[in-house]
Amino acid sequence: AVVSTQSGHYGRGLSHQLVPRIRHCSKFSSQSAEPNKDADKPADTESVPDPDPLQIKEDENKALQQQLAEQTELVKSMKDKYLRALADGENVRSRSRKELADSKIFSIQSFAKELLPVSDVLEKALASVTEEERKASTTVSALHEGVHLTHSQLHQVFKRNNLVKIDPLDEKFDPVYHEAMFLVDDPTKTPGTVMAVLQSGYNLHARSVRPAKVGVVKEPQ
């Protein structure tokens, strides 16, 4: 009994001595099992120098200058298009004003042209009565006077509307206002001169309504 008691005390004492050692070993093993966090960290690289402020400002200035050049070119292009549009608009307005003015001026052209044969008939009627016939008959004289007044009144209306009669005798032939009906040899006149008028012409505001029908001196052979 005594021996067993001593052996029990001895066993308990031994267990008390082993526990701290076991704890120390387990702590050491746990520390060794933990990963080395410092080992995973990359090695310090070479430090990057700070950017130069002057270089940054220079780059910004270049970028701004590029933007300014692009915007200036855009403004120039838009201004050119704007000026072209203004010019086109002004040309359209000018043409419209001219066409409107011409329409007002030449609106009576067709009507005036229809009246020209009336004037021709009155002129032929006046030319068909001689001075002796007028003196011989008061009736003929009165009729002649009436036709003359009618012709005069008609030409006053022509004049008020800028319808002008042209009689180009002895003038240089102008194909705009004259229509050559025949050519004549005449060494006493300059070639190209109007030597006979078969029918008078008329101009409306300097525009030929009816060219004069004429005979022209031809070039010598």
PERA-V541679 format. One record per backbone hydrogen bond with DSSP energy under -1.0 kcal/mol. CO is the residue of the C=O (numbers start at 1). NH is the residue of the N-H. Records with the same first field share a line. If there is no record, write none. Layout:
CO=NH / NH
This chain:
1=5
2=6
3=7
4=8
5=9
6=10
7=11
8=12
9=13
10=14
11=15
12=16
13=17
14=18
15=19
18=22
19=23
20=24
21=25
22=26
23=27
24=28
25=29
26=30
27=31
28=32
29=33
30=34
35=37
52=56
53=57
54=58
55=59
56=60
57=61
58=62
59=63
60=64
61=65
62=66
63=67
64=68
65=69
66=70
67=71
68=72
69=73
70=74
71=75
72=76
73=77
74=78
75=79
76=80
77=81
78=82
79=83
80=84
81=85
82=86
83=87
84=88
85=89
86=90
87=91
88=92
89=93
90=94
91=95
92=96
93=97
94=98
95=99
96=100
97=101
98=102
99=103
100=104
101=105
102=106
106=109
108=112
109=113
110=114
111=115
115=119
116=120
117=121
118=122
119=123
120=124
121=125
122=126
123=127
124=128
130=134
131=135
132=136
133=137
137=141
138=142
139=143
140=144
141=145
142=146
143=147
144=148
145=149
146=150
147=151
148=152
149=153
150=154
151=155
152=156
153=157
154=158
155=159
156=160
157=161
158=163
159=162
162=205
164=203
166=201
168=171
171=194
174=178
177=212
179=214
182=216
184=218
186=189
190=193
192=173
193=217
194=170
196=215
199=213
201=166
202=209 / 210
203=164
204=207
207=204
210=202
212=179
213=198 / 199
214=181
215=195 / 196
216=184
217=192
